[in-house]
Amino acid sequence: MLYQLLLNTLIIGSGYALVAMAFRLMYWVSPFFNLTLGASVALGAYLGFSLVPLFGIAAWPIVAILVALFTWALEKFIYKPVRGLGASPIVLLVVSLGVYTIFESIIHLIYGPQYQTLGSATDFSTISGIPSAQAATVIFGVIVFVGVSLLLRYTFFGKQIRAIQDNPALANLVGLDVPRIVMIVSVLAGGILGAYGLMVGYDTGMEPTMGFNILFKGMIAAIIGGASMSGAYFGAMILSGAENLGVWVFASQWRDVVAFVIFIVLLWLRPNGIFAHKPRATKCKAKS
């Protein structure tokens, strides 16, 4: 029982972590709650449903590239112009909600409201008793975590992202091409989410409303973990572990309730995230 609990935590947590890391990347360079990131996951799943039966495993990179182009187009033609007009994060949030609603309606019209799965379209094997889609999610989560962490720490582009995160106004002042960096990060996040959406299609299936719930869990993981890639990754594992423990003790319908409770309690205890550094207290000596 404990082995199954840990295994489920790792599998589900890896999915949460992928969304949390993509969300954290986007939030660093464009600080608003971008709901269309959930649409990117759904698009990856449904593109996989259409393309995998035709191209097999070769459809995986095609799906990732197409979703990356989708997020690039959203940034290029919607968010960048609105941001250029001086829109606040609240306005951008409302815009993203509108775009997400339109996207969900289009998916509903094209594919219908019914639940579908890539497993019914193609055969996918297992690895040591674990479905390959789940194993791929775990491996892909580790690769993205290590790769993005190294990118942020050791490359000039990563330092530019961290500079924008620390002080966007100063980054503009010193000559960083912030719109270009936001565009590149949008493409990177889209590729990650598109690939993950394909894995979700294999593992648990898809429906038009799937994106919002997936994004919501990723946002919670990113927030409770703190403002870092490691915080996003391990925050996702903590959230997944608590959810699975709640399902084990109570029932599966309590999963979302557990997520909400964890979110509220941890925000109360650690408002800056579990892995956020506490500010050092300064000692002041009174003058005699």
Secondary structure, 3 states (H helix, E strand, C coil): CHHHHHHHHHHHHHHHHHHHHHHHHHHHHCCCCCCHHHHHHHHHHHHHHHHHHHHHHHHHHHHHHHHHHHHHHHHHHHHHHHHHCCCCHHHHHHHHHHHHHHHHHHHHHHHCCCCECHHHCCCCCEECCEEHHHHHHHHHHHHHHHHHHHHHHHCHHHHHHHHHHHCHHHHHHCCCCHHHHHHHHHHHHHHHHHHHHHHHHHHCCECCCHHHHHHHHHHHHHHHHCCCHHHHHHHHHHHHHHHHHHHHHCCHHHHHHHHHHHHHHHHHHCCCCCCCCCCCCCCCCCCC
